[in-house]
Amino acid sequence: MSHPTTSLAGAPFASGGLVSAHDSAGTPTSGPADRASLAVYALRLGDDALVLAQRLGEWVASAPQIEEDIALGNIGLDLLGQARTLLAYAGETEGAGRSEDDLAYVREERAFVNVQLVEQPNGDFAVSMARQLYFSTYQFALYERLQHSADATLGGVAEKAVKEVAYHRDHATQWVLRLGDGTDESHRRMQDGLARMWPFVAELFEADDLVRALATGGVAVDPSTLRAEWDAYVDAVLAEATLARPTSTWTARGGRRGIHSQPFGFLLAELQHLHRSHPGASW
Amino acid sequence: MVTATAARERAYSVAATVADPEIPVLGIADLGGGGGGQVDESDRVTVTITPTYSGCPAMDAIRTDVEKALHDNGFSEVSVRTVLSPAWTTDWMTDTGRRALADYGIAPPSPRREGGPVALALSVRCPQCGSPDTREVSRFGSTACKSLWVCTDCREPFDHFKSL
């Protein structure tokens, strides 16, 4: 009863930090362009969470152990909860009357702005754990900073989710250690999983003008500033797991601009088909 | 005509008894920090709730149950708002809530460990036989807020409300 109530659902664009920061730089203060940028930024973070939640859901009933069905389902559920808040906020900030369901279920492939890492097929269990280690390490670093955002809604999502993501990162870490420092076969497959997901790592840290402008205003986190922390954590895990850091240099790009890999269309078809077959259905 | 304060206390006592649908021995007030509430001059009630986890599927049920309980007790206009900040932590859970969990067969959360992002329970007592000789089977359990444990003494598996 005692803690202050914070208006999130109807939060105005958190203008305090943004306005003062821009004023001091002599650039325009918050306006329609800023709100549009904020909507895109929320959509990016929301799409990352939504798409990875969908991929993790595919493991339920086919993971190596029943405990793992439950664990990956729970991690997906956490991500889905983050996605719901972020997509609802993106729709509200955009101001075009789109709900979280509209954004999740009736956007076309090119309108999704998630990074390509999260849409990659599950592969074997080691591939999924490599993807999870890479993503959760990135998301933990991101949310740790984003919880101090000048935007109250983004800050609230991050403050809540960072504690969940700590468990996700820890879970992936435990598996990478166990498989890497396990049998010859598990080591080989973990190393292979790391290599297969490696080309999708660089995109996590790419910044563009939109995110840089929001970061200057204290609303967003410039992802390029997270790379050193990510490297330190992942390198330490790989070293302990007796695994080598992949060396390939080709990197995927374009997810934030709606460019996706071939498997993404199939994921979307499964995610959206029920809603598209029965528009407006409810129970 | 009751005063605003009396109405607020009455509304709180009604809302507080709404049970967590996944752990029916817990009223939402037992989870602690269970949101705030306001009642204005026209008896319009605004209740604020916060999820244990971002994706907690019980939130919709709790929202509906709170509205219904207040309607049934004479509050005609009720709105329930969800807030995320300050983020809920198991440290807010009341002693009554912790005892109810243990009696129900769920080991209550340990205090969060400072310094590490993942809160590790150093010793979790078996809620069946009380033995401290237990081990974690999986950090993710039957719901988002629980982990799965087994007692080495009595061999019973049990849920632990994990620290967050």
Chai-1 contact restraints between the chains, C-beta under 6 A:
chainA,res_idxA,chainB,res_idxB,connection_type,confidence,min_distance_angstrom,max_distance_angstrom,comment,restraint_id
A,M1,B,G36,contact,1.0,0.0,6.0,A-B,restraint_1
A,H3,B,G33,contact,1.0,0.0,6.0,A-B,restraint_2
A,H3,B,P86,contact,1.0,0.0,6.0,A-B,restraint_3
A,T5,B,G36,contact,1.0,0.0,6.0,A-B,restraint_4
A,T5,B,T48,contact,1.0,0.0,6.0,A-B,restraint_5
A,T6,B,V83,contact,1.0,0.0,6.0,A-B,restraint_6
A,T6,B,S85,contact,1.0,0.0,6.0,A-B,restraint_7
A,L8,B,V83,contact,1.0,0.0,6.0,A-B,restraint_8
A,E67,B,S138,contact,1.0,0.0,6.0,A-B,restraint_9
A,I70,B,F140,contact,1.0,0.0,6.0,A-B,restraint_10
A,A71,B,S138,contact,1.0,0.0,6.0,A-B,restraint_11
A,A71,B,F140,contact,1.0,0.0,6.0,A-B,restraint_12
A,N74,B,F140,contact,1.0,0.0,6.0,A-B,restraint_13
A,N74,B,A144,contact,1.0,0.0,6.0,A-B,restraint_14
A,L77,B,G55,contact,1.0,0.0,6.0,A-B,restraint_15
A,L77,B,A144,contact,1.0,0.0,6.0,A-B,restraint_16
A,D78,B,Y53,contact,1.0,0.0,6.0,A-B,restraint_17
A,D78,B,S54,contact,1.0,0.0,6.0,A-B,restraint_18
A,D78,B,G55,contact,1.0,0.0,6.0,A-B,restraint_19
A,L80,B,G55,contact,1.0,0.0,6.0,A-B,restraint_20
A,G81,B,S54,contact,1.0,0.0,6.0,A-B,restraint_21
A,G81,B,G55,contact,1.0,0.0,6.0,A-B,restraint_22
A,Q82,B,S54,contact,1.0,0.0,6.0,A-B,restraint_23
A,G156,B,L84,contact,1.0,0.0,6.0,A-B,restraint_24
A,G156,B,S85,contact,1.0,0.0,6.0,A-B,restraint_25
A,E159,B,S85,contact,1.0,0.0,6.0,A-B,restraint_26
A,E159,B,A87,contact,1.0,0.0,6.0,A-B,restraint_27
A,K160,B,S54,contact,1.0,0.0,6.0,A-B,restraint_28
A,K160,B,L84,contact,1.0,0.0,6.0,A-B,restraint_29
A,K160,B,A87,contact,1.0,0.0,6.0,A-B,restraint_30
A,A161,B,S54,contact,1.0,0.0,6.0,A-B,restraint_31
A,K163,B,L164,contact,1.0,0.0,6.0,A-B,restraint_32
A,A166,B,P117,contact,1.0,0.0,6.0,A-B,restraint_33
A,A166,B,V118,contact,1.0,0.0,6.0,A-B,restraint_34
A,Y167,B,V118,contact,1.0,0.0,6.0,A-B,restraint_35
A,D170,B,V118,contact,1.0,0.0,6.0,A-B,restraint_36
